[in-house]
């Protein structure tokens, strides 16, 4: 495992591709290939199939495998694949091994969905996945504000292939403390709440950020990354202001329309259908018009 190369891939815009659907509800393979190709042509070099923007939790096991395979085939070495895995431990391990067979270099482990998650249990879960695929880089996706940095440090000590962290707790001060308690230099820190949180998290030690917005406008997300890499926070905040309304629509009502807004924007551009799966729902008419109006003014 080339830790430096994998770390560089995380210190970038980590794109979370959408999963487009056909009229009869299946994965639209042609649209999927088109959208991934568009990301690649837009300069994206790190892709996470089966992330939350890809509606991970609504896909069947076979659909998750299909999304992984379609992404890897279209990327064909042009991007590093960080495959999303999760659910129970055997399912996560099987998905990680499948991703490895199809060219993934890393896996992003979704925050465990369970009403009773202990800190020791969190460590055991991630260690089981990491130990099963020692040749892959492993990136925990942390949404649990109660998890301690010391627990992540213990995971890193036990599993050298845990090389990065997608941190998605909406609290920059907590992130700064957590990263330092876990080991600021031990892991590559990825701001897991996209463009609106990226400037604050970069100021605290992040070097990459995930994005669903990048599906709509790769150049916009790349512009923010370029500004943050240069330490030009005024320029980064100009991008922040540019995307704020669309991202606010995604975040409203506890992120109820997080994916719906992205798919609506892609639909307005003629790139895929607006369909999302329950428990998400399509945007109401007034918001559809607003999203279409927003993207008309962007350099896409």
QUIVENRA-V553678 format. One record per backbone hydrogen bond with DSSP energy under -0.5 kcal/mol. NH is the residue of the N-H (numbers start at 1). CO is the residue of the C=O. E is the energy in kcal/mol with one decimal. If there is no record, write none. Layout:
# QUIVENRA-V553678
nh = {NH,NH}
co = {CO,CO}
e = {E,E}
This chain:
# QUIVENRA-V553678
nh = {3,6,7,8,9,10,11,12,14,14,15,15,16,17,20,22,25,28,29,32,33,34,35,36,37,38,39,40,41,42,43,44,47,48,49,51,54,55,56,58,59,59,64,65,66,67,68,69,70,71,72,73,74,75,76,78,80,82,82,83,83,84,85,92,93,94,95,96,97,98,99,100,101,102,103,104,105,106,107,108,109,109,110,110,114,118,122,123,124,125,126,127,128,129,130,131,132,133,133,134,136,137,138,139,140,141,142,142,143,145,147,152,153,154,155,156,157,158,159,162,163,163,164,165,166,167,167,168,168,170,171,175,176,177,178,179,180,181,182,183,186,187,188,189,190,190,191,191,192,192,194,197,197,198,199,201,202,203,204,204,205,206,207,208,209,210,211,215,216,217,220,221,222,223,224,225,226,227,228,229,230,231,232,233,236,237,238,239,240,241,242,243,244,247,248,249,250,251,252,255,256,256,257,258,261,262,263,264,265,266,267,268,269,270,271,280,287,288,289,290,291,292,293,294,295,296,297,297,298,300}
co = {1,2,3,4,5,6,7,10,12,209,13,46,211,15,18,26,22,20,27,28,29,30,31,32,33,34,35,36,37,38,40,39,80,15,47,48,51,52,51,55,55,56,60,61,62,63,64,65,66,67,68,69,70,71,72,75,45,47,80,81,106,49,108,88,89,90,91,92,93,94,95,96,97,98,100,99,81,81,137,83,107,139,85,108,112,116,118,119,120,121,122,123,124,125,126,127,128,129,130,131,133,105,161,107,164,109,140,166,141,143,144,148,149,150,151,152,153,154,155,159,138,161,138,188,140,165,190,142,166,168,169,171,172,173,174,175,176,177,178,179,183,183,163,187,165,188,189,208,167,190,191,193,194,194,195,197,198,199,200,201,202,201,189,189,12,191,14,212,213,213,217,217,218,219,220,221,222,223,224,225,226,228,227,231,232,233,234,235,236,237,238,239,240,243,244,245,246,247,248,251,252,253,252,255,257,258,259,260,261,262,263,264,265,267,266,277,284,284,285,286,287,288,289,290,291,292,293,294,295,298}
e = {-1.2,-2.4,-2.7,-2.2,-1.7,-1.5,-1.8,-2.1,-0.8,-2.7,-0.9,-2.3,-2.5,-0.7,-0.6,-2.9,-1.7,-2.7,-1.2,-2.5,-2.4,-2.2,-2.6,-2.3,-2.6,-2.1,-1.8,-2.4,-2.9,-1.2,-1.8,-2.3,-2.5,-2.8,-0.5,-0.7,-0.8,-1.9,-1.3,-1.9,-0.7,-1.1,-2.5,-2.0,-2.5,-2.8,-2.0,-2.6,-3.0,-2.0,-2.4,-2.5,-2.2,-2.6,-2.6,-2.5,-2.7,-3.2,-0.5,-0.6,-2.1,-2.9,-2.5,-2.7,-2.8,-2.4,-2.4,-2.3,-2.4,-2.3,-2.6,-2.2,-2.2,-1.2,-1.7,-2.7,-1.9,-1.8,-2.3,-2.7,-0.6,-1.9,-2.9,-0.7,-0.9,-0.6,-2.5,-2.0,-2.5,-2.5,-2.1,-2.5,-2.2,-1.6,-2.8,-2.9,-1.1,-1.0,-0.6,-0.6,-1.9,-2.3,-2.9,-2.6,-0.8,-2.3,-0.7,-3.0,-0.6,-0.8,-1.4,-1.3,-2.3,-2.0,-1.9,-2.6,-2.0,-2.0,-2.3,-2.1,-1.2,-1.2,-1.3,-2.6,-2.8,-0.8,-2.5,-3.3,-0.6,-0.6,-2.7,-2.4,-2.5,-2.0,-3.0,-2.9,-1.4,-2.4,-2.4,-2.2,-0.8,-1.4,-2.1,-0.6,-3.1,-0.6,-0.5,-3.1,-2.9,-0.7,-0.7,-0.5,-1.1,-1.3,-0.7,-2.4,-2.9,-1.9,-0.7,-0.5,-1.3,-2.6,-2.6,-1.1,-2.1,-2.3,-2.0,-1.7,-2.0,-1.7,-0.9,-1.5,-2.4,-1.9,-1.7,-2.1,-2.7,-2.0,-2.5,-2.8,-1.6,-1.1,-2.7,-1.4,-2.1,-2.6,-1.3,-1.6,-2.3,-2.4,-1.7,-2.0,-1.1,-2.5,-2.9,-2.0,-1.6,-1.8,-1.4,-1.7,-1.4,-0.6,-0.6,-1.6,-2.4,-0.8,-2.7,-2.3,-2.3,-2.3,-2.5,-2.4,-1.3,-1.6,-2.8,-1.8,-0.5,-1.9,-2.0,-1.6,-2.7,-2.3,-2.0,-2.3,-2.3,-1.3,-0.8,-1.2,-1.3,-1.3}
